[in-house]
Amino acid sequence: MMSDEATDQRGREGRIYQKFAAAADRNQSTLIPFIVAGDPDLEHTQKLVLELEARGADLIELGVPFSDPMADGPANQRACARGLAAGATLPRILATVTELRRHTQIPIILFGYFNPIFRYGCERLCVDAKRAGVDGLLAVDLPPEEAAELAAPARAEGLDLIYLLAPTTPPHRSKVIAESATGFLYYVSVTGVTGARHTLPSDLEQNVKALKKITQIPIGVGFGISNPDQAGAVARFADAVVVGSAFSQLIEANAASERLVTMVGEFAAALKQAIVGARTPKQE
């Protein structure tokens, strides 16, 4: 087992840390698209990741399809169903990441639920994920108090373990979660499931700024962000803007189109433009 100092040093050398550090130096937020692996198929998943990076994505959340995605709304539920139908199992997703690493070094986070990880085996997954080139893990339904079985091998392999915070999370518990997380904290902007929304909560900025007073770890905001205007608004105060359901809807509507990859890229580029323009650049 690595010492805390060694683990911290490895984290500072990791792709997630470096990406956030570089963005902070530019006084910019980061763009994190979420797409479900295998939607519409694993070949397209590779093309979409590369296109997303080319059009401005800083990190990628790669969804692991699950039959009971309890934190997800209808768009991501359907994306999970399509991913499962396409055969996007954990071994095949890891093989996809391995292939992607021949072309890109963008940080990749496996985002999903604990059941597939548990069935695969926590230690085995962490070893295989690190070998494939995964940078972090996020299990939506795994709180820190129950995470030892995954946290220990993730720490040993230098994988970031990312946790969720909700608007209803009290300050003392937010501090506990922040102390357990590495990579970044994922702040859920709304109470409820994922899904594009017309408006975001009026107290979102206030809540994120309150979190920044108790932790130095970057804070990404997701759930509900569906267009460039919203992305730009969140980018003014958050370290990352996570967009998922809007991508799932776009993929669903254009799965049979030859322009699918281009259309996803164009949407990512619009989000990125709004994010980059959200803050005043640092003066040299």
N, C-alpha and C positions, 0 to 999 in steps of 0.2 A: 504494500500500500504506500502511495506517495505521501510525503509530509505536506502540511498545509502550505508551507512556503514554496515547495516544488510545484504543487498544484496551482497556486496563484501565479507562479512564473509561467507555467505552461499555458494558463488561461490568457495571460497577457501576450503570449506569442500566437494565440489562436486567431483564426480568420474572423470570428464574430467580434472579438475585442478590437482587433485592428480596424475593422470596418467602421465601428462606432467611433473609435478614436480619430480616424481620418475625417469623418463627417463633423465631429466636434471641432476639429482644427479649422474647418471651413465655415463654422457656425451654421451648419445645415442639419436638417433631420434626414432620416433614411427612409427608403421605400422598401417595404417587405410584402410582395405579393404572396398570396396563398393559392395554390392550385392542388387539386386532388390527384395523386398519382394514378395513372391509368385512365384519366378522363381527357379525351375519349378513348385513348389507348396509350400504352407505354412508349411507343415510338413518338407519338405526339408530345408526350410529357418531356422527353429530351429536347425536342425542337422548341417547345414553349419555354423551358428554362433558359435556353440559350438566347432566345428572342427577348425574353424579359430582361436578361442582363444587358443585352445590346441596347435596349431602349430605356435603361436607367435604373433597373432594380438593383438594390444594394445587397439584399439577402433574400433567400427563398424559403418559404414554409411549404414543405411538400407533405400534403395530407396522406395519411395511411388510411385507406378505406376501411370502414367498420360497419357492421350490420345494424348497430344501435347507436348512432352518433347523437347522443342526448343533448349536447350543447349546441347542436347545429340546427339552423332553420331549414326550410324546404329546399332552397337552392343547393346548399351543401349536402343535404341528405340525398338529393337526386344525384349529385356528383359522386358521392360515395357509392351509391348503387351502380353507377356506370363504371366506376373504378373496379368494384368487385366483379362485375360482369366481364370486364376486360382481363381479369386474372391478376390484378395488382396485389399480390401477396407480399409479405415482408421480404422473402428471399429475392423476388423479382424486382422489388423496389430498390433493394440494396445493389442488385446487379445494374440497375439503371443509373444509380449514383456513381458506381464504379466506372461505367461508360462515360458519364458526364465529366468525370474528373480528367479524362483525356483531353477535354476541350475548355474547361473553366475551373476557376478557383473561387467562385462565388460561394459564400457561406450557405450551407444547406441545413435546415432544421427539419427533422421528422416530427410532424404534428399529428397527434391522434389520441387514442384511448388506450388504457392500460391493458385491457384484455388481450389484444394481439401480442403485446410485448410480453406479458406473463406467459402466454402459450408458447411463444418462441423461446423464452428463457432470458431473464434480465442480463445475466453475465454474458451469455452467448451473443445476445443482441448488441451489447456495448462493444464487445470485441469485433464482431462482424461489421458494425456500423462504422467504427473507427477505421477499420481496414478499407471499407468502401469509400470513405471520404466524407462521412457525415460529420457535422460540427456540433450539433446540439439536438436535444430531445425535449419534447413538450407533450406530456400526457395530461389531457384536459381534466380527467377525473382522478388524478393522483395528488392528494395534498401532501405537504412536506412531512407530516406526522406519520404517513403510511408509505413513504418513499424510500426507506432505507435499502430495500432489496434492489432498487434500480439506482439509487444515488451512489452507493458504494462502488459498483463497477463502472458507472459513468465517470465518477471522479478518478478512478484508477486509469481509465483510458483517455482522460482529458476531454471528455465530452461535456459541453455545457448542459445543465438541467434547468429548464426555464419554467417558471410558475406563473399562474394567473392570479390577478387581483381584481376584485369586483367593486362597484360603487358602494356595496354594502359591507365591505371588509373593514372592520374597525381598525383604528390606528395601531393598537398594540399588536394585533395579528398581522397587519401589513409589515410591521418591523420584523416579525418572526419569519414571514415568508421571504422578505427581501434578504435576510441573512442566510437563507437556505439556497437562494437562486444564484446562478452564474449566467453570464451572457447578457441577458436583459430580463426585465420584468414585463409581462404582457398585461396591460391594464384593459379590462373589458369595459368599454365605454357605457354600456347600458345594462340594465337588469333584463335578462332574457337570453334568447338564443341568437346565433349569428343571423345576419340578413341585412340587405341594403335598406337604409332608412332615409326618409326625406330630410329629417333634422336630427341633430345630435343634442345631447343634454346641455342645458345652459350652465351647469356647474362643472362641466368636464375639465376646463382649464384649471379651475380652482382646485379640483381634486388631484390632478396631476402635479400641480405645484406643491400641494401639501405632501405628496409622496416624495418629491425631490428633497424635502427637508429632512427626511429620515433615512435616505439611502443615496449612495453615489452611483449605483448601478443604473445603466440606461433604462428608460421607460418607453415601451412601445404601446401604442393605443390601437385597438382594433374592435371589431363588432360594430357594424352599422355604417362604416365609411364607404360611400358608394360612388363618389364623383370627385373631380379635381377640386372644386370649390371646398368641399369638406376636407379633402386631403390637405389643402393649403392651410386651412384654418387650424387643423390639428398640428401641422408641422411647425407652427409658430411656438408651441410650448412643449411638444413631445419629441423624444429622441428618435422615434420611428413611427411610421404610419403603416398599419397593416390593413390590406384590402383583400378580401376573400370572396364573399358571396357575389360581388359584382363580376369578378372573373369567372366564377362558376356559371353565372347566368349568361355571360358572353360566350363561353365555350358551348354551353347547351344549345344556344340559339343558332350557333354557326358551326356545329360539329362536322357537318357534311360539306362545308364550304372549303374551296381551295385556298381561300384567304383567311382561314381561321387563325393561323399563327401571326399573320400580318395584323389582323384586327386586334388581337390580344396585345401585340406590341404597340400598336397605336394608342390603345387605352393606357398602357403602362407609361408611355411617353408623355401623355397629357397629365397623368398623375404626377410624374416626376417634375415636369415643368412647374406645376403649381407648388410643389414642395420646395423646389429650389428658389422660387420667387417669394417664399413666405417670410424670409428673414433678411435683415440687412447684412450684407457680407462683412466679414471682419476687415478692418482697416489694417493695412500693412504698416 
